[in-house]
Amino acid sequence: MSRLRLPQIGAILFVLVFAACSSERILSKVAPPEADTYARAFFETMRAGTPEDAKRQLSPAVLQNQASLDSVQSLRQQFAALGVLDSAKVTNGQVFFTSGSAPTRRVLMYELWGHRAIALAEIEILEDGAERSVNGLQIQPIAKSLEATNGFLANAGPAQVAVLLVAIGLALFEIVTAVIVAMTPMPRRWLWALFALFGVGSFAMNWTTGAVSSSLFSFQLIGSIQRVGLAGPWFISVSFPLGAIVALRKRSQALTTSAIPPRAEIADAGLS
């Protein structure tokens, strides 16, 4: 049994480490040090600063919206309820680049740890050159960290494990098929090897909630195990390995054709 489990565990760990490293690289681009420092400073202003200090950092669009201004005091109270902030960790983010003179929009999500509570905060920052302003802010108290909520092992139920094993099995089948086809002397073998890596349709599962979604009209390169941000839920997606099946069939046909003796081919041609 141990011989079967070790390769599976190794494959899972490799995928998890690779996905985590990829997410960190992406977030380092989405949340550069300047934007991260600005967001943290604004959180502290909302927690312990004055309303005037907070309003001075708001964008013109927010300042012109009375409803948004009225919500500043409520948001300040929610930030104050956290107590002194021990840490603020970026968990996700997006950047919306614009053309012309319009400012760049940067939306960052943080997990805030205070002396008295923890919360999720989402801040939208407008960047116009070196000038920055806050164009939106939300805060939501949470009972436990996102890492605990969306932990991979903590949510490994029977359905999740079954989908994971199917995803790993299909991915290995497609990769091994591509290698076999590439090593077979047959017409357009490299094209068929590449085609073997594509599947049709998709079936995706949210690892945390177990919710599933499917799409019949889609193409997917191998399967995917990816995470939303650094602490969001994992998503496992699989597809029907149509490319691998067709590639194996083409390989079988090529081997059958090459196995016909040349003399037999000449004889058949003379009889016809």
Disulfide bonds with the S-S distance in Angstrom:
none
